[in-house]
């Protein structure tokens, strides 16, 4: 009887360890399918980089804190996708602190009752408006 | 009982051994046309990759067929229809190497050029279309190629070159029924070249002086009023705190307000950029529709 319990406990332990390891490796692995194509964008590559800048880290940490602790209190309120906080986080990561803050400030001002779908914002699932960061750089290009 | 079980076991094993021998005599044979027809039906159902496999099966099983060029060409069209333009380019390129005398050679050229265009490899697309114009003059594909060259020039931001190709079209195919549309496209390109533009620097300056006015200059009144009200509140809060010598509050309110102020300046320039793009995009799409191309 003891042997059976011992084997079962061993199986359970190895299952848990394997599951944890698999979960970690799947998080760290390269993106597959549709995500793989996003990886080709240079700004996405920058976003995936581990941050080392002493100026960026506290700002990004503050945005993360807002996203994890404050934002869930009243649920999703932003009508854009990515949301304003996510937009700010990505902008700071990709374009640096100064331009990132400017872009985030602009986005917060545009996130008002007057936004509507059209040339600037594409309507996507659940009525959100798509407004990616690359569309808000000052480079004039259709693509 | 045991005898019965043994009997049925032997019977089952024997029938399993005999069945394949019997089936071997009844191998289903598919004709060339049936194989091609099956692949075509998969294309019609939108199963492009399976269709490619079936076309390749055709090429493997009927190496002497006189319809090999059809199958090879349709591999390219299946990739093209499935929007896998990289593979389509390879397929059409191979086709052009193998079947120089095929009646599909012109179509392969045109679709290869279009695939390059969709991949935004504009120079290669233009080289391919130029080949059609130079080597197959007078054909319908050469006419389409001239129109495609115009559209690619626009995508590259060179409206003047686009106008040049349309002039060539009018010179070569002046009697064509489509000439009225080409004339209309020419007028639209001239309009595109002289499209009104607003100044980003002016918008940014306006917003720096009075927050929100840059957005209004770009025609976005809602955003302008929001920027004005938000910045006015932060500026008022900071100034009041300074007047009351409450410098800590002034610092905090000012620090929170600063991103909105610089964001309003940046956003005004961004709004003008989008306004300029919007005007040009509208004209760009109208030119494409006039020339008979799809717009995104």
Interface residues (C-beta under 8 A of the other chain):
Chain A: X99 X101 X102 X103 X104 X105 X106 X107 X108 X109 X110 X112 X113 X114 X115 X119 X120 X136 X138 X140 X141 X142 X143
Chain B: X120 X155 X200 X215 X220 X221 X222 X223 X226 X227 X230 X259 X260 X261 X262 X263 X264 X265 X266 X267 X269 X270 X273 X274 X276 X277 X278 X280 X281 X282 X284
